[in-house]
Amino acid sequence: MSNKRSFSGDGPSQRQLRVGELIRRTLSDVLNRSEIHDPDLNRMSITVGEVSLSNDLKVATVYVMPLMGTVPVADAIAALARNKFELRHRVSAELTLKYAPDLRFRADETFDRLDETRRLFADEKVQRDIARTDDEDEGEE
């Protein structure tokens, strides 16, 4: 009898999350220690926010952002893409995976979404709705 189980959930599996976090840490360490042979990339301070993997763990989407806006995001992604084979080699050397995942770099938009959420909560209409809901809850007790 086969022991294979298909994952039917909406989100990533535990294995995808675990391997993604290991890749994120490895890439962060490599970039922090400036181990890549590209002076342009080594001059950039880049944070790796998240790594999401495909179901078969062969494609890793790496979400990155330059720290403090030191360089444009497009320049950082271009520098990482130029060196993706060396970065992939470093990841495969650190991890014991059957296949080294193909690295694809994207801009991390998490902070932009957080700013938009803060802006929405600061809106006068939203504040009024929140206050009204709180008042209604106190009246029911």
C-alpha distance (Angstrom), angle and dihedral (degrees) to the residues before:
residue distance angle dihedral
M1 . . .
S2 3.77 . .
N3 3.75 118.5 .
K4 3.79 94.1 -159.3
R5 3.75 117.1 121.3
S6 3.75 125.0 -167.9
F7 3.75 117.2 -136.3
S8 3.78 108.8 -130.0
G9 3.81 100.0 172.2
D10 3.77 123.7 115.7
G11 3.78 96.6 -121.8
P12 3.78 134.3 55.6
S13 3.80 120.7 -70.3
Q14 3.80 122.9 -109.1
R15 3.81 89.5 -105.0
Q16 3.81 92.1 53.1
L17 3.80 90.8 50.0
R18 3.81 93.7 46.4
V19 3.81 95.2 47.1
G20 3.81 90.7 43.5
E21 3.79 91.0 54.6
L22 3.81 91.5 48.3
I23 3.81 90.7 51.1
R24 3.82 90.6 47.1
R25 3.81 91.7 52.9
T26 3.80 92.7 45.7
L27 3.81 93.5 49.8
S28 3.81 91.1 45.6
D29 3.80 91.1 52.5
V30 3.81 93.5 46.3
L31 3.81 92.4 49.1
N32 3.81 92.7 43.5
R33 3.81 92.6 52.2
S34 3.84 92.0 45.1
E35 3.79 92.5 -128.4
I36 3.81 95.2 154.2
H37 3.80 118.2 97.7
D38 3.80 95.1 -126.4
P39 3.82 116.8 100.4
D40 3.82 91.9 -161.2
L41 3.80 91.8 56.1
N42 3.80 93.1 42.8
R43 3.82 90.8 55.9
M44 3.81 90.8 57.8
S45 3.79 124.2 84.7
I46 3.78 104.2 -143.9
T47 3.77 127.7 179.1
V48 3.78 120.8 -153.0
G49 3.78 106.2 -144.6
E50 3.78 102.7 178.4
V51 3.79 143.2 -12.4
S52 3.78 119.9 -151.2
L53 3.77 121.3 -169.5
S54 3.78 134.5 -153.3
N55 3.80 118.0 -114.1
D56 3.80 92.5 -97.7
L57 3.86 92.3 46.0
K58 3.81 91.3 -124.3
V59 3.82 97.6 113.3
A60 3.80 122.6 49.8
T61 3.80 119.3 -170.0
V62 3.80 107.9 -155.1
Y63 3.82 117.3 -158.8
V64 3.81 110.3 -152.5
M65 3.78 138.7 174.2
P66 3.81 130.9 -174.8
L67 3.79 111.5 -118.4
M68 3.79 118.0 -108.0
G69 3.79 92.1 -5.1
T70 3.80 91.0 -78.3
V71 3.80 91.6 152.5
P72 3.79 133.1 12.3
V73 3.80 114.1 -87.6
A74 3.81 91.5 -122.9
D75 3.82 90.8 57.0
A76 3.81 91.9 50.5
I77 3.81 92.2 48.7
A78 3.82 90.9 47.6
A79 3.82 91.3 51.1
L80 3.80 91.5 48.6
A81 3.81 91.5 47.3
R82 3.83 90.3 51.5
N83 3.80 89.3 55.2
K84 3.78 99.7 36.4
F85 3.80 94.0 114.8
E86 3.80 92.2 56.0
L87 3.80 90.7 44.2
R88 3.80 89.9 49.1
H89 3.80 89.6 50.9
R90 3.83 90.7 51.9
V91 3.82 91.2 49.5
S92 3.81 92.4 49.2
A93 3.81 91.0 49.0
E94 3.82 91.1 53.9
L95 3.80 99.2 42.6
T96 3.77 130.4 53.8
L97 3.78 101.1 -135.2
K98 3.77 127.6 144.8
Y99 3.82 90.1 -126.4
A100 3.78 129.2 24.1
P101 3.80 104.5 -126.4
D102 3.78 121.0 -119.3
L103 3.80 107.3 -111.3
R104 3.79 120.1 -133.5
F105 3.78 118.5 -177.8
R106 3.81 124.2 -146.0
A107 3.79 134.5 171.1
D108 3.80 113.8 -95.0
E109 3.79 105.9 -124.8
T110 3.80 96.2 179.0
F111 3.80 93.9 107.2
D112 3.81 91.6 48.7
R113 3.81 90.2 53.1
L114 3.82 90.6 48.5
D115 3.80 90.8 51.9
E116 3.80 90.4 49.7
T117 3.81 90.7 49.6
R118 3.81 91.3 50.6
R119 3.80 90.0 48.7
L120 3.81 91.0 51.7
F121 3.81 93.0 49.2
A122 3.80 90.4 49.3
D123 3.82 90.6 54.9
E124 3.80 113.3 115.3
K125 3.81 94.7 -128.7
V126 3.79 92.9 50.8
Q127 3.80 91.8 48.2
R128 3.80 89.5 51.2
D129 3.83 91.1 51.0
I130 3.80 91.8 48.4
A131 3.80 91.8 49.5
R132 3.81 91.4 47.9
T133 3.82 91.6 50.9
D134 3.81 90.9 49.9
D135 3.83 91.0 49.8
E136 3.81 91.6 49.7
D137 3.82 91.3 50.4
E138 3.84 91.4 52.7
G139 3.82 91.3 50.4
E140 3.82 92.6 55.3
E141 3.82 94.6 58.3
